[in-house]
Amino acid sequence: MNDLIIGMAGSGGDGIISAGESLIGAVAAEGYYGMLTKSYGPQIRGGESSCRLRVSTLPVLNPGGSLDVAVILDWDDFLRFGSELPVTENTVIIFDLKSGVDRTSLPIKGLWPKVLCGVPLEDMAIKAAGVQQAKNSVILGLLAGWLGLSPDNLLAGLRKKFARKGDEVLQGNERAFATGLTHAHNHPLGRNLRLAHPTAPLKRRVIADGNELCAKGAIAAGCTFFGGYPITPATEIMQHLQADLWEHGGVVLQAEDEIAGVGAALGASFAGKKAMTATSGPGLSLKTEMLGLASVTELPLVCVNVQRGGPSTGMPTKCEQADLFAAVFSAHGDTVRPVLAPTTVADTYGLTVEAFNLAEQYQTPVILLSDQDIAQRKEIIDPIDPSLLRLVNRLEPTTAELKDYTRFRLTPSGISPLSHPGMKGGNYLAAGIEHDERGAPTANGEMHGEMNHKRLVKFLPLRRRHDLFVMEGDPDSPLGIIAWGSVAGIALEALRIVRAEGLDARLMIPKLLYPIAEEVFADFFAPLTRCIVFEQSHQGQLYRLIRMWVNVPQQFESYARSGANPLSPEDFVSQIRKLSRAGLRKEHADRADFLNPL
Amino acid sequence: MISTDATSGGTAAAPRDFKSPLKPIWCPGCGDYGVLNALYRALAAIGRPPHEIAFVSGIGCSSRIPGYTTAYGFNTVHGRALPIAQGIKLASPELLVLVAGGDGDGFSIGGGHVPHAIRRNPDLTYIVMDNQVYGLTKGQVSPTSPRGTRARSSVYGSMESPVNPLLYTLAYGAGFVAQGIPGDLDGLAAMIEEGIRYPGFAFINVQSPCVSFGEPDNQVKVQRTRMRKLAAEGHDPSNRLRAIELAQDYGQELYTGVFYRNPNPPPTHGCQIKALQDERKALQAGVTITPTLSATDPHPTCC
């Protein structure tokens, strides 16, 4: 097999997540690509937990649809994940015989799996290691055998994992692993799960998640200040920086609240440093006033928002793309701030750097709109070369300009040199209050108009940022697809499937979501008669945002699902086929109802 | 060249060097004029050039004050001056950072930030112009208004007891707490200078009367007759418990001077951060260094 999706579920303490992590480490060492997503119940400890691992000989674009292999330690736990772990009759189902379930009593109604394999997992663990906690090592042995993975890599992983727990624990787990391996050899499955050899040359790869690469990207961009507050699923950004930023002369401040976190970051930016904050939905709501202050004082600032299910507390551990409107519009006054969205784990690195570059170039807050999926899934990626990065620093006043410094000078580009405390002659008043060119408070309408113009005109070059869009497929096709964030990887796979079937289409993946790059959209829409926007929100927020700003193709459709409802390439393929066959509407739909038909 | 110590290395300066061309919007007779003049004097005495000073404020009449100085000013949003100032100080420890605002800014909308600033102990000076009223919005009760205050937002009298800014900051462990009045310009200027020189978080409450919406019996001239100088009454500012006792009289007695100055200032936030940065850098370079902070030596050299 070239591509395999394994799902595992059990109770907290069964070591399901840990087994997933061991597995992704082992397949990475053998030269495969992979993606590991984890899902938990709402409990802090205990409760049900699951993971799914997609292994491939080619880079993995998304977590995939239905499972090829399901490992079930506990049926109740497994069933709680519902559509997150979808099984079909082709799924190889491996379960603990202790559950007492057999072919006639499967708790999934109407499912008749072709391969159903009961294994006495708990008994084997107790026999080999003396404790049932070694079940996950038995599973690793089984999968190593059935998938044809080298036991060496998995054993090396086990040794690393149990190094601190003493020889007895390690040896018990090694025996449990060996038992599983032997069992697999003695009991071949009814379906061959052996992975094809990796096609790409074996080289050092990296396993990382989006939050980690966001932190690393920030450091590469020259960030030396982070202010934030713990919030799921963004906390790991602060934790990674907490470990790494100090030796770069930087500071990480876990503030008393979200507002203080972004406030301190803005203060650091005022002091001349590159600064960042990171949060998720509710935190973004709290930070919006400070983002407005950054807009009016024209100070660079990066605010990462890792989207989760909303509104309010919503579903903190689930993915959704419903903060787009908040990112774009949650500011009072005539404010525009760039909004960027990474599409993969690796992409998070470069796009974090881009967020700093835009912030510095245009002296503006920038929102990096990540999502729970990208932020917390682990991917096997090719190493990133930081030497290829282009870094932008804010425009500082020249010695001549400092002789008669005018902080908010009205320039054709809208960008005026920015000083910072310590710079002699650069003294100025930064204020949330409207100001004139020298920073003096004003309530004059004419000056307010000119300052608004200054603060908006500087973003005009973004209309042409073709490099912040990925285009794939046939440029002449009349059928278009748009997808963003973590959903983009699903759309990309769907595109490849329909093209392989002979249906031509063109996919656009915007990484710059706002301001809407009018020229790029106009170019993309020109040959299209039909276009569909895929996204994970109930209203289809990008679909609506595009309609607000540019003329759309004759038939412009939205396929949007609320968060925590898995989207799959198969799902998208059927939507694309449907759109390609549908009769063309004679006129544009005159309005978009906020209630999407489900 | 910026000196590394916030309070030394300056050249001789005059109060007028810190005066900006902007004309204050304050009403004639407002106490904030006195605070501004005292600040000019204190900054001249400190002697750091204006470009090495960052002056942060929130929103309110008094929060306009950074614009009336030649320092780098940041007139931010309501209640958030302290977090922003801490970011500035952490990013550029060599700067002299001042924070100012009103009682509503500091103890109502921004009240949640005060304890945390005190816990971290950044080396900055926080001046609150406490007039017991919201002046910019034309006369509503503030967090320091006495119970029963009749104002536009409480026409039948307020029902809340006031926040006591002195007790509040002392209780959270501020190392320097003082109170002044604009009518005593010399005393106020000396107090601000002392606060700036204190290595750590310094809080100065100025009973700065509102001429338009404040109580007639609490105006600049009346205050001068009511004030009781702590120094003259023999108060020892190193005695924290006595300071707390005296602070209980906020709203009754008008004490001026330093309530409390920690005789053994603990390490500042910036100092601890520098120690950590140095340690991490040295580890990266493969050098082991003696930690500058230890339990037995709470006064590392960088403070």
Boltz contact constraints between the chains, C-beta under 6 A:
constraints:
  - contact:
      token1: [A, 225]
      token2: [B, 91]
      max_distance: 6.0
  - contact:
      token1: [A, 246]
      token2: [B, 276]
      max_distance: 6.0
  - contact:
      token1: [A, 246]
      token2: [B, 277]
      max_distance: 6.0
  - contact:
      token1: [A, 246]
      token2: [B, 280]
      max_distance: 6.0
  - contact:
      token1: [A, 247]
      token2: [B, 280]
      max_distance: 6.0
  - contact:
      token1: [A, 247]
      token2: [B, 281]
      max_distance: 6.0
  - contact:
      token1: [A, 247]
      token2: [B, 284]
      max_distance: 6.0
  - contact:
      token1: [A, 249]
      token2: [B, 277]
      max_distance: 6.0
  - contact:
      token1: [A, 251]
      token2: [B, 90]
      max_distance: 6.0
  - contact:
      token1: [A, 251]
      token2: [B, 273]
      max_distance: 6.0
  - contact:
      token1: [A, 256]
      token2: [B, 116]
      max_distance: 6.0
  - contact:
      token1: [A, 260]
      token2: [B, 83]
      max_distance: 6.0
  - contact:
      token1: [A, 260]
      token2: [B, 113]
      max_distance: 6.0
  - contact:
      token1: [A, 263]
      token2: [B, 80]
      max_distance: 6.0
  - contact:
      token1: [A, 263]
      token2: [B, 83]
      max_distance: 6.0
  - contact:
      token1: [A, 263]
      token2: [B, 84]
      max_distance: 6.0
  - contact:
      token1: [A, 264]
      token2: [B, 83]
      max_distance: 6.0
  - contact:
      token1: [A, 264]
      token2: [B, 86]
      max_distance: 6.0
  - contact:
      token1: [A, 264]
      token2: [B, 87]
      max_distance: 6.0
  - contact:
      token1: [A, 266]
      token2: [B, 84]
      max_distance: 6.0
  - contact:
      token1: [A, 267]
      token2: [B, 84]
      max_distance: 6.0
  - contact:
      token1: [A, 267]
      token2: [B, 87]
      max_distance: 6.0
  - contact:
      token1: [A, 267]
      token2: [B, 88]
      max_distance: 6.0
  - contact:
      token1: [A, 268]
      token2: [B, 87]
      max_distance: 6.0
  - contact:
      token1: [A, 268]
      token2: [B, 91]
      max_distance: 6.0
  - contact:
      token1: [A, 270]
      token2: [B, 74]
      max_distance: 6.0
  - contact:
      token1: [A, 270]
      token2: [B, 88]
      max_distance: 6.0
  - contact:
      token1: [A, 271]
      token2: [B, 88]
      max_distance: 6.0
  - contact:
      token1: [A, 271]
      token2: [B, 91]
      max_distance: 6.0
  - contact:
      token1: [A, 271]
      token2: [B, 92]
      max_distance: 6.0
  - contact:
      token1: [A, 273]
      token2: [B, 91]
      max_distance: 6.0
  - contact:
      token1: [A, 289]
      token2: [B, 77]
      max_distance: 6.0
  - contact:
      token1: [A, 293]
      token2: [B, 77]
      max_distance: 6.0
  - contact:
      token1: [A, 421]
      token2: [B, 54]
      max_distance: 6.0
  - contact:
      token1: [A, 421]
      token2: [B, 72]
      max_distance: 6.0
  - contact:
      token1: [A, 421]
      token2: [B, 95]
      max_distance: 6.0
  - contact:
      token1: [A, 422]
      token2: [B, 2]
      max_distance: 6.0
  - contact:
      token1: [A, 424]
      token2: [B, 51]
      max_distance: 6.0
  - contact:
      token1: [A, 427]
      token2: [B, 50]
      max_distance: 6.0
  - contact:
      token1: [A, 427]
      token2: [B, 51]
      max_distance: 6.0
  - contact:
      token1: [A, 427]
      token2: [B, 70]
      max_distance: 6.0
  - contact:
      token1: [A, 427]
      token2: [B, 72]
      max_distance: 6.0
  - contact:
      token1: [A, 429]
      token2: [B, 67]
      max_distance: 6.0
  - contact:
      token1: [A, 429]
      token2: [B, 73]
      max_distance: 6.0
  - contact:
      token1: [A, 430]
      token2: [B, 74]
      max_distance: 6.0
  - contact:
      token1: [A, 431]
      token2: [B, 75]
      max_distance: 6.0
  - contact:
      token1: [A, 432]
      token2: [B, 77]
      max_distance: 6.0
  - contact:
      token1: [A, 440]
      token2: [B, 22]
      max_distance: 6.0
